[in-house]
């Protein structure tokens, strides 16, 4: 399908741009060493992430007022700490561990791929991460965004329509001139339903040894399926 009219690429971030699981495991291991606590840090990362959607659903449903992802992450962390032997962390230590999400490492292809894509397209986040989280992550990892948009800018968590439509509006573009880039099929289907063009990126190691199997083998209906950001830059004709 022709993508000649695309002006902006909007990116899911957790899992698509950065390795959240490997990075949270790294942070958990560091805390464990300091506190002399032995735990399954892969299970810790997975358990923390498993509380992500339920926490946002409280906000999406209206049962909880608008709450930044940092604060949702913190409430989830406080629930998990006793299970992993970390109930004794003081406030400063809890804040620092919660900020692990500000220190996620990019996948190896990301910075070079985004740099190529930026020469031709507007690059913006369309993430559930709050603005300060995204800014800190970008500064640490060298992510060359043109704009930090998504949930906090639109006051809507994906997959609510306003997260997508509000982001396109802030870019002064119709949705069909935006290409949503994500490693999660459901995110792309939601974006597509609101007029976005769509690109699936295989992040085969996102869940560690658990395989990625969310993309239908046939008839997925997306505009592009790519292996990584270099592949995306090639497919879009970026030098």
Secondary structure as GFF3:
##gff-version 3
##sequence-region A 1 239
A	DSSP	beta_strand	8	11	.	.	.	ID=ss1
A	DSSP	beta_strand	18	19	.	.	.	ID=ss2
A	DSSP	alpha_helix	20	35	.	.	.	ID=ss3
A	DSSP	alpha_helix	41	60	.	.	.	ID=ss4
A	DSSP	alpha_helix	69	80	.	.	.	ID=ss5
A	DSSP	three_ten_helix	81	84	.	.	.	ID=ss6
A	DSSP	alpha_helix	91	98	.	.	.	ID=ss7
A	DSSP	three_ten_helix	99	102	.	.	.	ID=ss8
A	DSSP	beta_strand	105	106	.	.	.	ID=ss9
A	DSSP	alpha_helix	110	118	.	.	.	ID=ss10
A	DSSP	beta_strand	122	127	.	.	.	ID=ss11
A	DSSP	alpha_helix	131	141	.	.	.	ID=ss12
A	DSSP	beta_strand	147	150	.	.	.	ID=ss13
A	DSSP	alpha_helix	151	154	.	.	.	ID=ss14
A	DSSP	alpha_helix	161	170	.	.	.	ID=ss15
A	DSSP	three_ten_helix	175	177	.	.	.	ID=ss16
A	DSSP	beta_strand	178	182	.	.	.	ID=ss17
A	DSSP	alpha_helix	185	193	.	.	.	ID=ss18
A	DSSP	beta_strand	197	201	.	.	.	ID=ss19
A	DSSP	beta_strand	224	226	.	.	.	ID=ss20
A	DSSP	alpha_helix	229	235	.	.	.	ID=ss21
###
